[in-house]
């Protein structure tokens, strides 16, 4: 297990993209909160808190349980009009728990914009965990982490997940990529981690970098359970189902067990 400040452990090297070093222009975000009754009262203040942090505009929408058949269509329509969809799940019935049915899972995977699945919401934000793959697809997640931690003053921890090589390369189990490879300046992941450090520096945000050994899903599980975070942020999967089957996925398994707010970041459809 390796600990270090992301700014010093992964220094920003000269010659990197100058655009990333410029201070981002604050945007007026559009938030939408869709909640399943009777959660209207409990989740509304959380959505309003996030809206205030982001200096945005918030629209509220309640959805009755008997309308579940049309929920996906409704969510997609709402999602296309906002930058961040805050989704509050209903309490699960015993049968739903047995069958592992959680509306937030499908919502976060299929919606065309960033989704915050508001499980057991808590605020103000004091501890935020940003999970990165360092594969070039983390930019939207890093941007959300920068905005929210800068506005809230929360402590930021960055977990760089050491990927496992595909099962096809091992007869028994996935082969773990070593941390020396993950951090090496001449590797793609090392360059991406330095780029992430530069992005966060542009937001005037620093953070603690953490690395763990083990299967990717367990790296995240250990950190989430040990860190007592108020919010976890991760980028949506970028590839199709077959690609995820071969290389593994992080978001789906995470959604099935996490019991705190999870922001699945996705670039907006209209590049808002």
LOFI-374728 format. One record per residue (C-alpha): residue number from 0; x, y, z. Coordinates in steps of 0.2 Angstrom, whole numbers, plus 5000, padded with zeros to 4 digits. Layout:
# LOFI-374728
<NUM <X Y Z>>,
...
This chain:
# LOFI-374728
<0 <5000 5000 5000>>,
<1 <5007 5017 4995>>,
<2 <5003 5034 5001>>,
<3 <5008 5051 4995>>,
<4 <5002 5068 4990>>,
<5 <4997 5067 4972>>,
<6 <5005 5084 4968>>,
<7 <5022 5078 4974>>,
<8 <5021 5059 4971>>,
<9 <5016 5062 4953>>,
<10 <5024 5079 4948>>,
<11 <5018 5088 4933>>,
<12 <5031 5087 4920>>,
<13 <5035 5102 4908>>,
<14 <5029 5100 4891>>,
<15 <5012 5093 4895>>,
<16 <4996 5100 4889>>,
<17 <4996 5118 4893>>,
<18 <4977 5119 4892>>,
<19 <4975 5108 4907>>,
<20 <4985 5120 4918>>,
<21 <4974 5135 4915>>,
<22 <4961 5138 4929>>,
<23 <4944 5131 4923>>,
<24 <4930 5143 4920>>,
<25 <4916 5140 4932>>,
<26 <4900 5134 4924>>,
<27 <4882 5136 4930>>,
<28 <4877 5118 4931>>,
<29 <4860 5111 4928>>,
<30 <4855 5098 4941>>,
<31 <4840 5087 4942>>,
<32 <4834 5076 4956>>,
<33 <4822 5061 4953>>,
<34 <4816 5052 4968>>,
<35 <4805 5038 4972>>,
<36 <4791 5042 4984>>,
<37 <4792 5044 4999>>,
<38 <4810 5050 4999>>,
<39 <4805 5067 4993>>,
<40 <4808 5076 5010>>,
<41 <4824 5067 5014>>,
<42 <4834 5069 4998>>,
<43 <4828 5086 4993>>,
<44 <4840 5095 5005>>,
<45 <4855 5085 4999>>,
<46 <4851 5089 4981>>,
<47 <4849 5108 4986>>,
<48 <4866 5107 4995>>,
<49 <4875 5100 4980>>,
<50 <4866 5113 4969>>,
<51 <4872 5127 4980>>,
<52 <4890 5120 4980>>,
<53 <4890 5120 4961>>,
<54 <4881 5137 4959>>,
<55 <4868 5128 4948>>,
<56 <4850 5127 4945>>,
<57 <4839 5112 4952>>,
<58 <4823 5104 4946>>,
<59 <4814 5091 4957>>,
<60 <4804 5077 4951>>,
<61 <4795 5063 4961>>,
<62 <4791 5046 4953>>,
<63 <4778 5034 4960>>,
<64 <4783 5016 4962>>,
<65 <4768 5010 4951>>,
<66 <4775 5020 4937>>,
<67 <4791 5010 4937>>,
<68 <4788 5003 4919>>,
<69 <4791 5020 4912>>,
<70 <4805 5025 4924>>,
<71 <4819 5022 4911>>,
<72 <4811 5033 4898>>,
<73 <4808 5047 4911>>,
<74 <4826 5047 4917>>,
<75 <4833 5047 4900>>,
<76 <4822 5062 4896>>,
<77 <4827 5071 4912>>,
<78 <4846 5067 4910>>,
<79 <4847 5075 4893>>,
<80 <4842 5092 4901>>,
<81 <4855 5092 4915>>,
<82 <4873 5090 4919>>,
<83 <4870 5079 4935>>,
<84 <4856 5068 4939>>,
<85 <4853 5065 4957>>,
<86 <4844 5049 4959>>,
<87 <4836 5043 4975>>,
<88 <4831 5025 4976>>,
<89 <4816 5018 4985>>,
<90 <4818 5006 5000>>,
<91 <4821 4989 4994>>,
<92 <4808 4975 4998>>,
<93 <4814 4959 5004>>,
<94 <4812 4951 4987>>,
<95 <4822 4964 4979>>,
<96 <4836 4962 4991>>,
<97 <4836 4943 4987>>,
<98 <4836 4946 4969>>,
<99 <4849 4960 4970>>,
<100 <4837 4973 4961>>,
<101 <4843 4990 4963>>,
<102 <4836 5004 4952>>,
<103 <4851 5014 4954>>,
<104 <4862 5001 4945>>,
<105 <4853 5002 4929>>,
<106 <4851 5021 4930>>,
<107 <4869 5024 4933>>,
<108 <4874 5013 4919>>,
<109 <4862 5018 4905>>,
<110 <4859 5037 4908>>,
<111 <4867 5048 4895>>,
<112 <4874 5060 4908>>,
<113 <4883 5060 4925>>,
<114 <4872 5051 4939>>,
<115 <4874 5053 4958>>,
<116 <4865 5038 4966>>,
<117 <4861 5046 4983>>,
<118 <4862 5031 4994>>,
<119 <4862 5036 5013>>,
<120 <4866 5054 5008>>,
<121 <4877 5065 5021>>,
<122 <4882 5082 5020>>,
<123 <4892 5094 5021>>,
<124 <4905 5085 5011>>,
<125 <4921 5082 5021>>,
<126 <4929 5067 5013>>,
<127 <4928 5063 4995>>,
<128 <4936 5048 4986>>,
<129 <4940 5049 4967>>,
<130 <4943 5032 4959>>,
<131 <4953 5033 4943>>,
<132 <4959 5020 4931>>,
<133 <4973 5030 4923>>,
<134 <4968 5024 4906>>,
<135 <4963 5041 4898>>,
<136 <4944 5040 4903>>,
<137 <4945 5049 4920>>,
<138 <4943 5067 4914>>,
<139 <4925 5070 4918>>,
<140 <4926 5062 4935>>,
<141 <4942 5072 4939>>,
<142 <4932 5088 4934>>,
<143 <4918 5084 4946>>,
<144 <4930 5080 4960>>,
<145 <4939 5096 4957>>,
<146 <4923 5107 4957>>,
<147 <4915 5098 4972>>,
<148 <4931 5098 4983>>,
<149 <4935 5116 4979>>,
<150 <4918 5122 4983>>,
<151 <4916 5112 4999>>,
<152 <4933 5112 5006>>,
<153 <4933 5093 5007>>,
<154 <4948 5082 5009>>,
<155 <4951 5073 4992>>,
<156 <4958 5055 4991>>,
<157 <4963 5048 4974>>,
<158 <4963 5029 4972>>,
<159 <4972 5024 4957>>,
<160 <4966 5006 4953>>,
<161 <4979 4994 4948>>,
<162 <4971 4985 4933>>,
<163 <4972 4966 4931>>,
<164 <4977 4959 4914>>,
<165 <4963 4949 4905>>,
<166 <4959 4932 4911>>,
<167 <4965 4925 4894>>,
<168 <4983 4928 4899>>,
<169 <4982 4917 4915>>,
<170 <4975 4900 4917>>,
<171 <4971 4902 4935>>,
<172 <4967 4921 4939>>,
<173 <4970 4938 4933>>,
<174 <4988 4945 4933>>,
<175 <4990 4961 4943>>,
<176 <4999 4975 4935>>,
<177 <5013 4981 4947>>,
<178 <5013 4998 4955>>,
<179 <5030 5002 4948>>,
<180 <5022 5000 4931>>,
<181 <5007 5010 4935>>,
<182 <5017 5025 4941>>,
<183 <5032 5024 4929>>,
<184 <5033 5040 4919>>,
<185 <5036 5031 4902>>,
<186 <5020 5021 4903>>,
<187 <5002 5027 4898>>,
<188 <4995 5025 4915>>,
<189 <5010 5035 4923>>,
<190 <5007 5049 4910>>,
<191 <4988 5049 4914>>,
<192 <4991 5050 4933>>,
<193 <5002 5065 4930>>,
<194 <4989 5073 4919>>,
<195 <4976 5070 4933>>,
<196 <4988 5079 4945>>,
<197 <4989 5094 4933>>,
<198 <4970 5094 4931>>,
<199 <4967 5095 4950>>,
<200 <4981 5108 4952>>,
<201 <4971 5119 4939>>,
<202 <4956 5118 4952>>,
<203 <4968 5123 4966>>,
<204 <4965 5105 4973>>,
<205 <4977 5093 4980>>,
<206 <4974 5076 4987>>,
<207 <4981 5060 4994>>,
<208 <4986 5046 4982>>,
<209 <4982 5028 4987>>,
<210 <4987 5012 4979>>,
<211 <4982 4994 4984>>,
<212 <4986 4977 4978>>,
<213 <4973 4964 4974>>,
<214 <4958 4962 4962>>,
<215 <4952 4979 4956>>,
<216 <4935 4978 4964>>,
<217 <4943 4973 4981>>,
<218 <4955 4988 4980>>,
<219 <4940 4999 4979>>,
<220 <4930 4990 4992>>,
<221 <4944 4991 5005>>,
<222 <4947 5009 5002>>,
<223 <4928 5014 5003>>,
<224 <4925 5004 5019>>,
<225 <4941 5010 5028>>,
<226 <4940 5028 5023>>,
<227 <4922 5033 5028>>,
<228 <4919 5044 5013>>,
<229 <4904 5055 5011>>,
<230 <4905 5054 4992>>,
<231 <4913 5042 4979>>,
<232 <4917 5048 4961>>,
<233 <4921 5036 4947>>,
<234 <4920 5038 4928>>,
<235 <4907 5028 4918>>,
<236 <4913 5012 4909>>,
<237 <4918 5018 4891>>,
<238 <4917 5001 4882>>,
<239 <4904 4989 4877>>,
<240 <4899 4973 4887>>,
<241 <4911 4961 4878>>,
<242 <4926 4973 4881>>,
<243 <4921 4974 4900>>,
<244 <4919 4955 4901>>,
<245 <4936 4952 4895>>,
<246 <4945 4967 4904>>,
<247 <4934 4968 4919>>,
<248 <4923 4982 4925>>,
<249 <4922 4993 4940>>,
<250 <4905 5002 4940>>,
<251 <4893 4988 4940>>,
<252 <4901 4978 4955>>,
<253 <4903 4994 4964>>,
<254 <4884 4999 4962>>,
<255 <4879 4982 4969>>,
<256 <4887 4984 4986>>,
<257 <4891 5002 4990>>,
<258 <4880 5011 5003>>,
<259 <4885 5029 5001>>,
<260 <4883 5042 4988>>,
<261 <4891 5037 4971>>,
<262 <4894 5049 4957>>,
<263 <4896 5040 4940>>,
<264 <4903 5053 4929>>,
<265 <4900 5054 4910>>,
<266 <4903 5068 4898>>,
<267 <4886 5077 4894>>,
<268 <4878 5072 4878>>,
<269 <4878 5091 4872>>,
<270 <4895 5094 4879>>,
<271 <4888 5106 4892>>,
